[in-house]
């Protein structure tokens, strides 16, 4: 009998958007408490997860996305690095399995500066992991994490001062190559910034378009799909502005459902690509079927 496998195949999934290739690069997953979900009873969380055959407390996928366009390579988010759980921090290994070295990434785009999205910008010694990359994010995002007053107020949001310290540490080696942008800016070939505030002030998605095709990277519009797709009013303790986060989620849901827009999410179960359907009962997330001829 052939030897039994000791690990999964690399966490990679390729998507074609016209002439652009987007690769979902898994960073693994995080096991986390349900207590950070707000505006919903604990037993209702358990019911929704159990009915969807998901563990409770929740398990959250962490995804990053590699964009190859015009002879260039961009990475959207960097995942957890080595500072969170052993089940996460897999992005660099999976990127290597895709045949891409960190030095070949010329642009890193952040949806926002939470540690599960930015902690692999720098290594334990504070050196840039992507030595040739420009670091791009919405201008409001960097302003928030550099605001000492916001740091002192952050305890109520569940982020706390350590989140601010981590964000500043990760950004530090890229200070001389920051690219701050506003909503609607084209920040990479075929990639336009879409400001989606609430989760953080500068939380940003990215619309990738080529020819007649498009793909929306919607960032953290949902953290727990089984709960927040059915109940979009459910917010997270980590939302800086929960009311705005819920309003943004509803607006994005309406848009992608009406436009039949294909999207990927950082916390939609890997590979994270889906569409959203709307009916009399609300919204349904429909995962995209795997296409080997991408």
Secondary structure by P-SEA (a helix, b strand, c coil): ccccccccccbbbbbbcccbbbbbcccbbbbbbccccccccaaaaaaaaaaacccccbbbbbbbbbbbcccbbbbccccccccccccccaaaaaaaaaccccccccbbbbccccccccccccccccccccccbbbbccaaaaaaaacaaaaaacccccccaaaaaaaaaaacccccbbbbbcccccccccbbbbbbcccccccbbbbbbccccccccccccccccccccccccccccccccaaaaaaaaaaaaaaaaaaccccccccccccccbbbbbccccbbbbcccccccc
